């Protein structure tokens, strides 16, 4: 049988030839779950932000939007510079970072052991999980008046709102992280004659830690939202408080500037958590 001409399609296999192979490589590099180079990822991300910034600059520079509704990037930057120079921005940053740090820490320290407990023992799951599931569907906003009644307008009220907004979600997500630990791991511990306490501390918790870390990273993003909610209603300093005051005086440049600042802070904390996760859990692909 004569050989087939080079480049001719083979009916029993994939198309041959350099062009076909190049097309297949392109599909592999752009398909579902396909890897992407870090440099390309950064270029795309920066391009998106730059495009949005350019659109903002054009819309305000050409007068398409009134400054009262959308101030120019220069106006926002100038206003933030003034607030930094007179110390207002620094005071607000310190207040908000302190509140979110304490509130999130309290929620996490309590959520981790409870989530591990109900994820490991069905009896404890039956006792706690339905109650946690019930409370997590209650809107956090509805607790704001009660939080003021219970804790006044002190920082404790902000801690409480952050706690309510993150704790119950954390418990259930950590429970799921623990349940995803392969049963073979637990079975191996029983085969070795380990008691439940050691199975929990030496097998279950270490195996679930990467997932628990991701849970904390995700819930930290929610904490920023609940912090702003608490400060919008009852505060004398903080990023949310400054947004409320600026709204009263139609200082849109301050409002936009603080909103952008919140996004930057959230992005920084998320990236820090991701980086720490890669260091702490090098062998786990989720981090």
N, C-alpha and C positions, 0 to 999 in steps of 0.2 A: 504494500500500500504506500503511495507517495506521501511524503511529508506535507503537512499543511503549511501554507505560506505564513511567514512571520507576521504577527500582528492580527491574524484572522481569529475571530472568536471561536472558542472551543465549546461545542454544545454541551459537553459534559462537565465543564468547569467555568471559572470566572473568565472574563475577557482578558486577552493577553495584550502585551504592548505597553510602552512607556506611558502613553496618554491614559490608558485604562488604569494602570497602577497609580498614577498621580491622582486620578479622580477618586479612587478608593481611599487614598491617604487623606484627601480633603474631607471625605465623608466621615472617616474615623476621627478626624480632628475637630469636627463640628457637630457630631451626633450626640445623642443623649448620653450623659455621663462621660463625655470625652474630656481628656485632660487638656489644660491650657497652660501655657508658659506664664510664669509669674510676671514677667515683664509685659506681656500682652495684656494680662489681667489689669495691671496698674494703668497701662495706657488707655484702655477702654474706660476704666473707672474715672480717671482724670478727665478724659474727653467729655464724659457725661456731665460732670460738675462744671467744666469750662463752658460747655454749651448752654447749660442753664444760667450760668452767670452772665454770659454774653447776651442771652435773651432778656434777662432782667435789666442789664445796662441799656440795651437798645430800647426796651419798652419805656423806661423812664427818661432816657436821654432824648428820645424823639417826641416826648410829651403824649404818648399814647395812654398813659395812666397818670392821674393826678397824684401829687406827692402825699396828700393826706391819706390815700389808699395804699400806695406803694412808693416809698421814698427810694431815691437812687442808692446804689452801692456806696458811693462816696459819702452821702449824707449819713448812712448807717455807720460807716467806719469812723467818720468824724465824731458822731455822737458817742460811740463806744470809747473813743480816745478821750473825750472830755470826762466821761464817767470814770474812766481809769485814772485820769490825772487828779480828780478831786477825791479819789478814794472810795467812791460809791460802789463801783463795780467790784472792787476787791472785797468790800464788806459783804456784798451780796453773794459772791462766790464762796467765801469762807462759811457763811451761814448755811448755804445750800449743801455744800460738800460735807459739812459736819453732820447735818441732819440726815442726809441719805446714807452716810457711812454708818452712823449709829443705828438707824432704823433697819437698814438692810442686814447689818450684822446680827441684831437681835432676832430677826425673822429667820435667818439662815442657821444660826446656832441651835434654834429650837426645831426647825423643820428637818434638818438632816437626821438626827436620831429618831424622830417620830416616823419619818418616811422610811428609814431602814427597818424600823420595828414592824410597821404594818406591811412592808413588802416581804418580810421574812416569815411572819407568823400569821396564819389565817385568823386565829382567834382575835388578835389585836386589830387585824384589818376589819373584821366584822364590828368591832367596838368603836373604831375611830373613823374609818374611811367614809361611811355614809354621812356622818356629821360634818366632816371636812368638805365633802362633795356638796352638801346642802349649803353650807355657808359660802363657798366660793362663787355660787351663782348670785349671791346678794350683791347689788352694785355698791362699789366702794364709795361713790358719791353720796349715797344715802347715809353713810356712817359719819360724814363730815359734821353735821349738826350735833350728833351724839358725842363725837370726839371732842368738840369744843365744850360741851356740857360736862364731860368726864374729866378732861385735862386742861380746860381753859385754852388760852392762846399761846401757851408756852411751847417749847420745843417738844415736850412729851406728846403733844397733840399731833405734831408732824411725824414723830416716831410711830405713833399708833396708826396713822393712815398708811404709812409705808408698810408697816407690819401687816395690816389687814389686806393690802393690795398684793402682797407677795407671798406671805407665809402659806396660805392654804393651797395656792398653786404649786409652790415648791414641794409641799408634802406629797401631793399626788404624783408629781413628776418624778420625785426621788423614789417613791414607791415603785413606779414603773421601771426605773433604772435598775432597782434591786431585783425585780421579777425577771428582767432580761438576762440575769446571770445564768449561764447554762446549768441545767439540772445535773449534768455529769460532774460539774465541779463540786457541787454539794455531795453528790453520791461518792465521789472520791474521798472526800473528807470523812464521810461515815465509814467507808471501807477501812480507812486508816485508824478508825476508832476515836476520832476527835469529838469532843462534846459540842453541843450547839453553840456555846459561847465562843469557842475557838474557830468553829466553822464560820461563824458570823464575822469575827475580827480578822481571821487570816485568809479567808476565801471570798466570802460574799462582799464585804465592804471594799477590799482592794480591787475586786473585779468590777464593781459598780462605780468606782471613783471617777473614771473619765466621764461617764454619763452624768454623774452628780455635778461635776464641774461645769459641764455644758448647761445644766439646769440653772446653776447659780449665775452663769453668764447671761442667759436669756432673761431670767427674772430681774437682774440688775437693770436691764433696759426698762422693764415695767416700773421699777422703783423710781426712776427719773420722772415718769408720768405722774405717779401718785405724789411725789414730792411737790411738783408744781401745783397740783390740785390743792394740797394742803396750804401752800403758801399763797395761793390766789385768794383764799377765803379768810385766813386768820394768820397774819404775820406782820412784823414791822421791819423785816429785812429778808433778803433772799431773792432769787431770780424770779420766782413766781410773783412775789410781792411787788417787785419793780414793774413787772408787766401790768399788773392791776393799776398801779398808780399812774403809769404812762397812758393807759387807756382813758383815764379820767380827763387827762389834759391833751388828748389827741396827739401824743408824741409817738407817732407810728415808727419813726426811725429807731427809737429805743425798744419798742415792742419787737420789731423785726430783728434787731441786733441781738436781743436776749434769746429769741427763739432759735436763731442760728447758733448762738453760743451753747444753748442746751443740746442742740444736735451734735455740735463738735465735742462737747463733754461726753455725751453718750457714745459717740463713735470711738473716742479715745479709750474710755473704760472697756468697751467691748474688745477693741484690738489688744489692749493690755491683757485682758482675760484670755483671749485666744493665744497670745504669745506665751503666757504662763502655762496654759494647758499643753502646748507643744513641748515645753521644757519638762513639765511634770509627768506627762504621759506620752513619751516618745513613741512607744510601740502601738499606740491606739490611733487608728486613722480618723476617728471622730474629732480629735482635737487638732 
